[in-house]
């Protein structure tokens, strides 16, 4: 620490360009804001899960959600968030029916 800024391509970085300390960031910044908003049990992971669920439910392609979350492969994303996709079979069936039968 204390050296020149190193651009590591991070969205959130410390003053040297290195990753933020997760525990300290959550304790000093995230939790006070969450408490002030009245959401005592909200966590960064909970926000991540909510974001992914909303994206999947909105029809965002799974590979895009996977890349956004930084998953190693789309299988992880589909295994984790398939619960938000129960209507996709019907949607696919209806699309095929429309294509073939107007």
N, C-alpha and C positions, 0 to 999 in steps of 0.2 A: 504494500500500500504506500501511497505517497508519491509514486512515480508518475510518469506521463500517462495520459488517458490512452487506453488500448481499445480500439473499436472492435469488439467481439461480435457485433451484429445483434446485441441484446436489446430488447425493447425497454427493459428496466435494468439498470446497472448502477453500481456505486460510482463514486467520483473518479475512480481509476478505470472504469469500463468493465470491471469484473462483476460476476453474478452477485446479487444481493444475498445477504444472509437471511434465509427463509424465516427462521424462528424470530429473529429480531424485527424483521419487517412486519410479520404478522402481529407481534406483540405491540410494537410502537405505533403502527399506522393502521393496519387492517381492523383489528379488534376495537379500537376506540371509535372508528367511523361506524362500524357495524352496530356497536352498542348505542351510539347516538341516534341511529336510525331505528332502534328498537328491535333489532334482529340478533339477540344474544347467541343463538346457536348456529348462525351462518358461518361457514368455513370457506376458505379458498377452494378446497376440493368440491364442496357443495356447489359453488358457483360454476366451476368447470363442468360438473356433471349436468347442471341445469342448462348451461350453454349448449352442450353437446346434444342433450335431449331435445331442446327447442330446434336446433338446426336439423336434426334427423326428422322430427315431426313436421318441419316445414318443407321437407323434400330435398334438402341439400344432399347431393350425392355422398354416399358413405366414404368414398376415398378422400373427398374434400374435408369432411369432418375428421377423418383419421389423420390427415396431414396437419390440420389445425391443432389437434390435440398432441401431435408428436408421437402417435402410436407407431410401433415398428412395422405394423401391417394392418390392413383393413379388417382382417379377421378379428383382431382384438376389439376394434370399434364395434363391429357387428355383434360379437358375442356379448359385449357390455351393454349395448343400447338397443338390442332387438326388441325389448319390451315396449318401446315407443312406436313400433312399426306394425301393430296387429292388423291394420287395414290395408297394408300394401298388397296383399294377395288379391283382394277385391279390386283395388285400383288397377293392378296389372290386368286382371281379367276384363274389367270394363274397358280399358284402353284397347285391348286386342279385339274385343267385340265391336267397338266403334270402328277400328281400322278395317275389319273384314266385312262388317254388316251395316256400316253407316250410322 
